[in-house]
Amino acid sequence: MRLTPRGGRDAIDGVEALADGRCVLKARVRAAPSEGEANAALMRLIAKAAGVPPRDVALAGGATARVKRLVVSGDGPTIVAALEKIVGRP
């Protein structure tokens, strides 16, 4: 997940290929990157998109970096289907 804080709106903008070849979801949030506000906003955004409660999304890595790693708990196939719908994959 690649996060842009102070992005003007809360949204998932699709998939991006990084220079090292990894593919990540691009997201932007209105929140500033101070005191974990942007990370909290990202976790709420992903929870809403995946159809899970916010408590089921946790930051697993990258707390101060642009590229973050999140863990989403719940029914795997349902979460995958919801995220694929957001990024436009059938």
Biopython code that builds the backbone (N, CA, C, O; Angstrom):
import numpy as np
from Bio.PDB.StructureBuilder import StructureBuilder

atoms = [
    (1, "MET", "N", (0.853, -1.151, 0.000)),
    (1, "MET", "CA", (0.000, 0.000, 0.000)),
    (1, "MET", "C", (0.905, 1.220, 0.000)),
    (1, "MET", "O", (1.783, 1.341, 0.854)),
    (2, "ARG", "N", (0.698, 2.129, -0.956)),
    (2, "ARG", "CA", (1.456, 3.388, -1.011)),
    (2, "ARG", "C", (0.513, 4.511, -0.623)),
    (2, "ARG", "O", (-0.511, 4.722, -1.273)),
    (3, "LEU", "N", (0.852, 5.222, 0.426)),
    (3, "LEU", "CA", (-0.030, 6.241, 0.980)),
    (3, "LEU", "C", (0.460, 7.647, 0.664)),
    (3, "LEU", "O", (1.647, 7.952, 0.785)),
    (4, "THR", "N", (-0.486, 8.501, 0.253)),
    (4, "THR", "CA", (-0.222, 9.923, 0.085)),
    (4, "THR", "C", (-1.059, 10.676, 1.108)),
    (4, "THR", "O", (-2.273, 10.799, 0.945)),
    (5, "PRO", "N", (-0.416, 11.189, 2.175)),
    (5, "PRO", "CA", (-1.171, 11.984, 3.138)),
    (5, "PRO", "C", (-1.459, 13.364, 2.570)),
    (5, "PRO", "O", (-0.798, 13.806, 1.631)),
    (6, "ARG", "N", (-2.437, 14.037, 3.135)),
    (6, "ARG", "CA", (-2.873, 15.359, 2.644)),
    (6, "ARG", "C", (-3.177, 15.294, 1.151)),
    (6, "ARG", "O", (-2.821, 16.198, 0.394)),
    (7, "GLY", "N", (-3.835, 14.220, 0.738)),
    (7, "GLY", "CA", (-4.118, 13.992, -0.669)),
    (7, "GLY", "C", (-5.392, 14.663, -1.162)),
    (7, "GLY", "O", (-5.765, 14.472, -2.319)),
    (8, "GLY", "N", (-6.073, 15.440, -0.326)),
    (8, "GLY", "CA", (-7.263, 16.165, -0.758)),
    (8, "GLY", "C", (-8.563, 15.400, -0.592)),
    (8, "GLY", "O", (-9.630, 16.003, -0.485)),
    (9, "ARG", "N", (-8.483, 14.083, -0.569)),
    (9, "ARG", "CA", (-9.675, 13.249, -0.403)),
    (9, "ARG", "C", (-9.221, 11.877, 0.075)),
    (9, "ARG", "O", (-8.050, 11.517, -0.044)),
    (10, "ASP", "N", (-10.157, 11.128, 0.611)),
    (10, "ASP", "CA", (-9.859, 9.761, 1.019)),
    (10, "ASP", "C", (-10.285, 8.835, -0.115)),
    (10, "ASP", "O", (-11.474, 8.724, -0.412)),
    (11, "ALA", "N", (-9.319, 8.171, -0.749)),
    (11, "ALA", "CA", (-9.651, 7.322, -1.896)),
    (11, "ALA", "C", (-8.549, 6.311, -2.170)),
    (11, "ALA", "O", (-7.384, 6.523, -1.833)),
    (12, "ILE", "N", (-8.944, 5.216, -2.786)),
    (12, "ILE", "CA", (-8.000, 4.238, -3.318)),
    (12, "ILE", "C", (-7.913, 4.515, -4.811)),
    (12, "ILE", "O", (-8.924, 4.520, -5.515)),
    (13, "ASP", "N", (-6.691, 4.746, -5.287)),
    (13, "ASP", "CA", (-6.488, 5.185, -6.664)),
    (13, "ASP", "C", (-6.007, 4.105, -7.616)),
    (13, "ASP", "O", (-5.583, 4.416, -8.729)),
    (14, "GLY", "N", (-6.061, 2.849, -7.208)),
    (14, "GLY", "CA", (-5.672, 1.776, -8.115)),
    (14, "GLY", "C", (-4.369, 1.121, -7.713)),
    (14, "GLY", "O", (-3.980, 1.142, -6.545)),
    (15, "VAL", "N", (-3.696, 0.539, -8.695)),
    (15, "VAL", "CA", (-2.465, -0.212, -8.460)),
    (15, "VAL", "C", (-1.310, 0.522, -9.133)),
    (15, "VAL", "O", (-1.463, 1.087, -10.216)),
    (16, "GLU", "N", (-0.157, 0.505, -8.477)),
    (16, "GLU", "CA", (1.034, 1.148, -9.015)),
    (16, "GLU", "C", (2.198, 0.171, -8.928)),
    (16, "GLU", "O", (2.340, -0.554, -7.944)),
    (17, "ALA", "N", (3.036, 0.157, -9.976)),
    (17, "ALA", "CA", (4.255, -0.655, -9.947)),
    (17, "ALA", "C", (5.394, 0.216, -9.424)),
    (17, "ALA", "O", (5.647, 1.301, -9.946)),
    (18, "LEU", "N", (6.071, -0.266, -8.400)),
    (18, "LEU", "CA", (7.202, 0.457, -7.835)),
    (18, "LEU", "C", (8.461, 0.175, -8.645)),
    (18, "LEU", "O", (8.488, -0.747, -9.460)),
    (19, "ALA", "N", (9.497, 0.965, -8.421)),
    (19, "ALA", "CA", (10.758, 0.813, -9.159)),
    (19, "ALA", "C", (11.392, -0.559, -8.947)),
    (19, "ALA", "O", (12.100, -1.055, -9.823)),
    (20, "ASP", "N", (11.143, -1.176, -7.789)),
    (20, "ASP", "CA", (11.738, -2.480, -7.516)),
    (20, "ASP", "C", (10.906, -3.646, -8.057)),
    (20, "ASP", "O", (11.242, -4.809, -7.832)),
    (21, "GLY", "N", (9.813, -3.330, -8.773)),
    (21, "GLY", "CA", (8.990, -4.358, -9.391)),
    (21, "GLY", "C", (7.772, -4.779, -8.593)),
    (21, "GLY", "O", (6.905, -5.477, -9.119)),
    (22, "ARG", "N", (7.686, -4.366, -7.325)),
    (22, "ARG", "CA", (6.515, -4.705, -6.517)),
    (22, "ARG", "C", (5.315, -3.888, -6.978)),
    (22, "ARG", "O", (5.471, -2.751, -7.423)),
    (23, "CYS", "N", (4.144, -4.449, -6.876)),
    (23, "CYS", "CA", (2.904, -3.737, -7.158)),
    (23, "CYS", "C", (2.203, -3.455, -5.834)),
    (23, "CYS", "O", (2.123, -4.318, -4.960)),
    (24, "VAL", "N", (1.701, -2.242, -5.706)),
    (24, "VAL", "CA", (1.037, -1.828, -4.473)),
    (24, "VAL", "C", (-0.251, -1.089, -4.807)),
    (24, "VAL", "O", (-0.399, -0.522, -5.890)),
    (25, "LEU", "N", (-1.187, -1.107, -3.847)),
    (25, "LEU", "CA", (-2.371, -0.258, -3.971)),
    (25, "LEU", "C", (-1.961, 1.164, -3.662)),
    (25, "LEU", "O", (-1.194, 1.395, -2.727)),
    (26, "LYS", "N", (-2.457, 2.125, -4.430)),
    (26, "LYS", "CA", (-2.219, 3.539, -4.148)),
    (26, "LYS", "C", (-3.435, 4.084, -3.416)),
    (26, "LYS", "O", (-4.575, 3.859, -3.824)),
    (27, "ALA", "N", (-3.179, 4.799, -2.338)),
    (27, "ALA", "CA", (-4.269, 5.409, -1.583)),
    (27, "ALA", "C", (-3.868, 6.818, -1.186)),
    (27, "ALA", "O", (-2.686, 7.138, -1.058)),
    (28, "ARG", "N", (-4.880, 7.651, -0.996)),
    (28, "ARG", "CA", (-4.655, 9.007, -0.504)),
    (28, "ARG", "C", (-5.670, 9.280, 0.591)),
    (28, "ARG", "O", (-6.800, 8.794, 0.559)),
    (29, "VAL", "N", (-5.232, 10.071, 1.563)),
    (29, "VAL", "CA", (-6.116, 10.473, 2.653)),
    (29, "VAL", "C", (-5.955, 11.968, 2.885)),
    (29, "VAL", "O", (-4.916, 12.550, 2.575)),
    (30, "ARG", "N", (-7.007, 12.584, 3.439)),
    (30, "ARG", "CA", (-6.956, 14.013, 3.748)),
    (30, "ARG", "C", (-6.087, 14.301, 4.962)),
    (30, "ARG", "O", (-5.544, 15.399, 5.081)),
    (31, "ALA", "N", (-5.945, 13.353, 5.851)),
    (31, "ALA", "CA", (-5.244, 13.554, 7.116)),
    (31, "ALA", "C", (-3.760, 13.851, 6.911)),
    (31, "ALA", "O", (-3.140, 13.414, 5.942)),
    (32, "ALA", "N", (-3.218, 14.609, 7.859)),
    (32, "ALA", "CA", (-1.784, 14.911, 7.866)),
    (32, "ALA", "C", (-1.012, 13.714, 8.411)),
    (32, "ALA", "O", (-1.572, 12.886, 9.130)),
    (33, "PRO", "N", (0.283, 13.621, 8.068)),
    (33, "PRO", "CA", (1.064, 12.478, 8.527)),
    (33, "PRO", "C", (1.562, 12.597, 9.963)),
    (33, "PRO", "O", (2.434, 11.828, 10.367)),
    (34, "SER", "N", (1.045, 13.520, 10.731)),
    (34, "SER", "CA", (1.529, 13.693, 12.100)),
    (34, "SER", "C", (0.722, 12.852, 13.095)),
    (34, "SER", "O", (-0.486, 12.666, 12.949)),
    (35, "GLU", "N", (1.429, 12.356, 14.105)),
    (35, "GLU", "CA", (0.837, 11.604, 15.204)),
    (35, "GLU", "C", (-0.011, 10.404, 14.756)),
    (35, "GLU", "O", (-0.961, 10.021, 15.440)),
    (36, "GLY", "N", (0.334, 9.823, 13.621)),
    (36, "GLY", "CA", (-0.368, 8.635, 13.151)),
    (36, "GLY", "C", (-1.742, 8.883, 12.551)),
    (36, "GLY", "O", (-2.484, 7.934, 12.294)),
    (37, "GLU", "N", (-2.095, 10.151, 12.322)),
    (37, "GLU", "CA", (-3.424, 10.467, 11.779)),
    (37, "GLU", "C", (-3.637, 9.879, 10.393)),
    (37, "GLU", "O", (-4.701, 9.328, 10.109)),
    (38, "ALA", "N", (-2.636, 9.989, 9.529)),
    (38, "ALA", "CA", (-2.766, 9.463, 8.167)),
    (38, "ALA", "C", (-2.869, 7.935, 8.187)),
    (38, "ALA", "O", (-3.644, 7.357, 7.426)),
    (39, "ASN", "N", (-2.099, 7.285, 9.045)),
    (39, "ASN", "CA", (-2.169, 5.824, 9.145)),
    (39, "ASN", "C", (-3.545, 5.385, 9.621)),
    (39, "ASN", "O", (-4.103, 4.420, 9.097)),
    (40, "ALA", "N", (-4.096, 6.082, 10.606)),
    (40, "ALA", "CA", (-5.434, 5.740, 11.112)),
    (40, "ALA", "C", (-6.486, 5.947, 10.026)),
    (40, "ALA", "O", (-7.402, 5.137, 9.883)),
    (41, "ALA", "N", (-6.354, 7.032, 9.260)),
    (41, "ALA", "CA", (-7.297, 7.291, 8.174)),
    (41, "ALA", "C", (-7.191, 6.213, 7.100)),
    (41, "ALA", "O", (-8.202, 5.786, 6.543)),
    (42, "LEU", "N", (-5.965, 5.774, 6.811)),
    (42, "LEU", "CA", (-5.764, 4.704, 5.834)),
    (42, "LEU", "C", (-6.428, 3.413, 6.294)),
    (42, "LEU", "O", (-7.089, 2.739, 5.503)),
    (43, "MET", "N", (-6.261, 3.070, 7.551)),
    (43, "MET", "CA", (-6.854, 1.830, 8.062)),
    (43, "MET", "C", (-8.380, 1.893, 8.016)),
    (43, "MET", "O", (-9.031, 0.889, 7.725)),
    (44, "ARG", "N", (-8.956, 3.061, 8.299)),
    (44, "ARG", "CA", (-10.418, 3.214, 8.186)),
    (44, "ARG", "C", (-10.858, 3.082, 6.729)),
    (44, "ARG", "O", (-11.875, 2.450, 6.444)),
    (45, "LEU", "N", (-10.098, 3.671, 5.809)),
    (45, "LEU", "CA", (-10.421, 3.602, 4.380)),
    (45, "LEU", "C", (-10.386, 2.156, 3.885)),
    (45, "LEU", "O", (-11.296, 1.722, 3.179)),
    (46, "ILE", "N", (-9.360, 1.424, 4.244)),
    (46, "ILE", "CA", (-9.235, 0.025, 3.813)),
    (46, "ILE", "C", (-10.331, -0.824, 4.440)),
    (46, "ILE", "O", (-10.888, -1.701, 3.780)),
    (47, "ALA", "N", (-10.647, -0.573, 5.705)),
    (47, "ALA", "CA", (-11.715, -1.323, 6.360)),
    (47, "ALA", "C", (-13.033, -1.118, 5.635)),
    (47, "ALA", "O", (-13.769, -2.074, 5.390)),
    (48, "LYS", "N", (-13.327, 0.110, 5.298)),
    (48, "LYS", "CA", (-14.576, 0.407, 4.585)),
    (48, "LYS", "C", (-14.587, -0.283, 3.221)),
    (48, "LYS", "O", (-15.586, -0.887, 2.831)),
    (49, "ALA", "N", (-13.471, -0.190, 2.502)),
    (49, "ALA", "CA", (-13.381, -0.787, 1.169)),
    (49, "ALA", "C", (-13.493, -2.309, 1.211)),
    (49, "ALA", "O", (-14.086, -2.920, 0.322)),
    (50, "ALA", "N", (-12.920, -2.915, 2.249)),
    (50, "ALA", "CA", (-12.929, -4.376, 2.360)),
    (50, "ALA", "C", (-14.192, -4.900, 3.021)),
    (50, "ALA", "O", (-14.430, -6.108, 3.038)),
    (51, "GLY", "N", (-15.001, -4.002, 3.564)),
    (51, "GLY", "CA", (-16.238, -4.429, 4.198)),
    (51, "GLY", "C", (-16.034, -5.098, 5.551)),
    (51, "GLY", "O", (-16.785, -5.993, 5.937)),
    (52, "VAL", "N", (-14.994, -4.644, 6.270)),
    (52, "VAL", "CA", (-14.721, -5.185, 7.604)),
    (52, "VAL", "C", (-14.733, -4.044, 8.611)),
    (52, "VAL", "O", (-14.590, -2.884, 8.223)),
    (53, "PRO", "N", (-14.901, -4.346, 9.895)),
    (53, "PRO", "CA", (-14.824, -3.292, 10.911)),
    (53, "PRO", "C", (-13.401, -2.742, 10.988)),
    (53, "PRO", "O", (-12.446, -3.475, 10.729)),
    (54, "PRO", "N", (-13.245, -1.474, 11.337)),
    (54, "PRO", "CA", (-11.899, -0.885, 11.437)),
    (54, "PRO", "C", (-10.969, -1.648, 12.377)),
    (54, "PRO", "O", (-9.755, -1.642, 12.172)),
    (55, "ARG", "N", (-11.509, -2.299, 13.396)),
    (55, "ARG", "CA", (-10.656, -3.047, 14.329)),
    (55, "ARG", "C", (-9.984, -4.250, 13.655)),
    (55, "ARG", "O", (-9.026, -4.804, 14.195)),
    (56, "ASP", "N", (-10.483, -4.658, 12.473)),
    (56, "ASP", "CA", (-9.917, -5.804, 11.761)),
    (56, "ASP", "C", (-8.790, -5.435, 10.805)),
    (56, "ASP", "O", (-8.292, -6.291, 10.075)),
    (57, "VAL", "N", (-8.385, -4.164, 10.806)),
    (57, "VAL", "CA", (-7.276, -3.711, 9.966)),
    (57, "VAL", "C", (-6.167, -3.217, 10.880)),
    (57, "VAL", "O", (-6.402, -2.379, 11.750)),
    (58, "ALA", "N", (-4.957, -3.733, 10.685)),
    (58, "ALA", "CA", (-3.824, -3.352, 11.521)),
    (58, "ALA", "C", (-2.623, -2.996, 10.651)),
    (58, "ALA", "O", (-2.417, -3.581, 9.587)),
    (59, "LEU", "N", (-1.850, -2.048, 11.109)),
    (59, "LEU", "CA", (-0.624, -1.651, 10.435)),
    (59, "LEU", "C", (0.474, -2.632, 10.840)),
    (59, "LEU", "O", (0.819, -2.733, 12.017)),
    (60, "ALA", "N", (1.019, -3.350, 9.867)),
    (60, "ALA", "CA", (2.034, -4.366, 10.157)),
    (60, "ALA", "C", (3.442, -3.877, 9.853)),
    (60, "ALA", "O", (4.415, -4.491, 10.291)),
    (61, "GLY", "N", (3.567, -2.789, 9.114)),
    (61, "GLY", "CA", (4.890, -2.267, 8.789)),
    (61, "GLY", "C", (4.798, -0.965, 8.021)),
    (61, "GLY", "O", (3.818, -0.700, 7.325)),
    (62, "GLY", "N", (5.846, -0.151, 8.163)),
    (62, "GLY", "CA", (5.913, 1.095, 7.420)),
    (62, "GLY", "C", (5.224, 2.269, 8.085)),
    (62, "GLY", "O", (4.696, 3.142, 7.398)),
    (63, "ALA", "N", (5.218, 2.308, 9.395)),
    (63, "ALA", "CA", (4.498, 3.357, 10.123)),
    (63, "ALA", "C", (4.932, 4.763, 9.706)),
    (63, "ALA", "O", (4.105, 5.674, 9.669)),
    (64, "THR", "N", (6.208, 4.952, 9.393)),
    (64, "THR", "CA", (6.682, 6.282, 9.011)),
    (64, "THR", "C", (7.092, 6.367, 7.544)),
    (64, "THR", "O", (7.636, 7.384, 7.112)),
    (65, "ALA", "N", (6.839, 5.324, 6.786)),
    (65, "ALA", "CA", (7.203, 5.295, 5.363)),
    (65, "ALA", "C", (5.960, 5.488, 4.498)),
    (65, "ALA", "O", (4.834, 5.355, 4.979)),
    (66, "ARG", "N", (6.170, 5.799, 3.224)),
    (66, "ARG", "CA", (5.041, 5.920, 2.300)),
    (66, "ARG", "C", (4.430, 4.561, 1.972)),
    (66, "ARG", "O", (3.215, 4.436, 1.821)),
    (67, "VAL", "N", (5.284, 3.549, 1.863)),
    (67, "VAL", "CA", (4.807, 2.204, 1.551)),
    (67, "VAL", "C", (4.517, 1.494, 2.871)),
    (67, "VAL", "O", (5.397, 1.350, 3.719)),
    (68, "LYS", "N", (3.290, 1.060, 3.026)),
    (68, "LYS", "CA", (2.822, 0.455, 4.269)),
    (68, "LYS", "C", (2.425, -0.994, 4.014)),
    (68, "LYS", "O", (2.129, -1.389, 2.886)),
    (69, "ARG", "N", (2.428, -1.766, 5.081)),
    (69, "ARG", "CA", (1.946, -3.133, 5.010)),
    (69, "ARG", "C", (0.816, -3.259, 6.020)),
    (69, "ARG", "O", (1.000, -2.975, 7.204)),
    (70, "LEU", "N", (-0.340, -3.681, 5.559)),
    (70, "LEU", "CA", (-1.508, -3.822, 6.414)),
    (70, "LEU", "C", (-1.919, -5.281, 6.497)),
    (70, "LEU", "O", (-1.693, -6.058, 5.569)),
    (71, "VAL", "N", (-2.526, -5.642, 7.621)),
    (71, "VAL", "CA", (-3.103, -6.963, 7.800)),
    (71, "VAL", "C", (-4.605, -6.755, 7.970)),
    (71, "VAL", "O", (-5.045, -6.000, 8.838)),
    (72, "VAL", "N", (-5.385, -7.434, 7.130)),
    (72, "VAL", "CA", (-6.844, -7.342, 7.195)),
    (72, "VAL", "C", (-7.369, -8.704, 7.619)),
    (72, "VAL", "O", (-7.137, -9.708, 6.945)),
    (73, "SER", "N", (-8.080, -8.729, 8.742)),
    (73, "SER", "CA", (-8.652, -9.975, 9.251)),
    (73, "SER", "C", (-10.078, -10.129, 8.749)),
    (73, "SER", "O", (-10.786, -9.140, 8.558)),
    (74, "GLY", "N", (-10.492, -11.351, 8.538)),
    (74, "GLY", "CA", (-11.849, -11.617, 8.094)),
    (74, "GLY", "C", (-11.872, -12.729, 7.071)),
    (74, "GLY", "O", (-10.910, -13.484, 6.936)),
    (75, "ASP", "N", (-12.969, -12.826, 6.356)),
    (75, "ASP", "CA", (-13.152, -13.849, 5.337)),
    (75, "ASP", "C", (-12.330, -13.485, 4.102)),
    (75, "ASP", "O", (-12.663, -12.541, 3.385)),
    (76, "GLY", "N", (-11.260, -14.232, 3.859)),
    (76, "GLY", "CA", (-10.322, -13.938, 2.786)),
    (76, "GLY", "C", (-10.948, -13.731, 1.418)),
    (76, "GLY", "O", (-10.704, -12.694, 0.801)),
    (77, "PRO", "N", (-11.747, -14.673, 0.910)),
    (77, "PRO", "CA", (-12.326, -14.507, -0.416)),
    (77, "PRO", "C", (-13.225, -13.259, -0.531)),
    (77, "PRO", "O", (-13.254, -12.608, -1.575)),
    (78, "THR", "N", (-13.946, -12.938, 0.531)),
    (78, "THR", "CA", (-14.808, -11.758, 0.505)),
    (78, "THR", "C", (-13.973, -10.485, 0.446)),
    (78, "THR", "O", (-14.307, -9.557, -0.291)),
    (79, "ILE", "N", (-12.892, -10.437, 1.216)),
    (79, "ILE", "CA", (-12.012, -9.264, 1.223)),
    (79, "ILE", "C", (-11.333, -9.102, -0.123)),
    (79, "ILE", "O", (-11.255, -7.993, -0.651)),
    (80, "VAL", "N", (-10.841, -10.194, -0.680)),
    (80, "VAL", "CA", (-10.186, -10.146, -1.993)),
    (80, "VAL", "C", (-11.164, -9.655, -3.054)),
    (80, "VAL", "O", (-10.806, -8.816, -3.881)),
    (81, "ALA", "N", (-12.379, -10.159, -3.044)),
    (81, "ALA", "CA", (-13.382, -9.738, -4.032)),
    (81, "ALA", "C", (-13.681, -8.250, -3.910)),
    (81, "ALA", "O", (-13.807, -7.562, -4.923)),
    (82, "ALA", "N", (-13.796, -7.743, -2.684)),
    (82, "ALA", "CA", (-14.077, -6.328, -2.479)),
    (82, "ALA", "C", (-12.924, -5.466, -2.994)),
    (82, "ALA", "O", (-13.160, -4.451, -3.649)),
    (83, "LEU", "N", (-11.693, -5.855, -2.707)),
    (83, "LEU", "CA", (-10.546, -5.071, -3.159)),
    (83, "LEU", "C", (-10.355, -5.162, -4.674)),
    (83, "LEU", "O", (-9.976, -4.176, -5.306)),
    (84, "GLU", "N", (-10.611, -6.330, -5.259)),
    (84, "GLU", "CA", (-10.511, -6.444, -6.719)),
    (84, "GLU", "C", (-11.546, -5.567, -7.403)),
    (84, "GLU", "O", (-11.273, -4.996, -8.459)),
    (85, "LYS", "N", (-12.723, -5.455, -6.819)),
    (85, "LYS", "CA", (-13.762, -4.597, -7.390)),
    (85, "LYS", "C", (-13.312, -3.130, -7.380)),
    (85, "LYS", "O", (-13.577, -2.388, -8.327)),
    (86, "ILE", "N", (-12.637, -2.723, -6.312)),
    (86, "ILE", "CA", (-12.172, -1.344, -6.193)),
    (86, "ILE", "C", (-11.120, -1.026, -7.245)),
    (86, "ILE", "O", (-11.146, 0.053, -7.837)),
    (87, "VAL", "N", (-10.200, -1.943, -7.485)),
    (87, "VAL", "CA", (-9.115, -1.669, -8.427)),
    (87, "VAL", "C", (-9.484, -2.024, -9.866)),
    (87, "VAL", "O", (-8.666, -1.879, -10.774)),
    (88, "GLY", "N", (-10.714, -2.490, -10.070)),
    (88, "GLY", "CA", (-11.201, -2.721, -11.421)),
    (88, "GLY", "C", (-10.840, -4.040, -12.029)),
    (88, "GLY", "O", (-10.831, -4.170, -13.253)),
    (89, "ARG", "N", (-10.543, -5.021, -11.221)),
    (89, "ARG", "CA", (-10.276, -6.355, -11.757)),
    (89, "ARG", "C", (-11.526, -7.196, -11.626)),
    (89, "ARG", "O", (-12.225, -7.116, -10.616)),
    (90, "PRO", "N", (-11.815, -8.001, -12.633)),
    (90, "PRO", "CA", (-13.019, -8.846, -12.591)),
    (90, "PRO", "C", (-12.944, -9.961, -11.584)),
    (90, "PRO", "O", (-13.889, -10.738, -11.452)),
]
sb = StructureBuilder()
sb.init_structure("model")
sb.init_model(0)
sb.init_chain("A")
sb.init_seg("    ")
for serial, (resi, resn, name, xyz) in enumerate(atoms, 1):
    if name == "N":
        sb.init_residue(resn, " ", resi, " ")
    sb.init_atom(name, np.array(xyz, "f"), 0.0, 1.0, " ", f" {name:<3s}", serial, name[0])
structure = sb.get_structure()
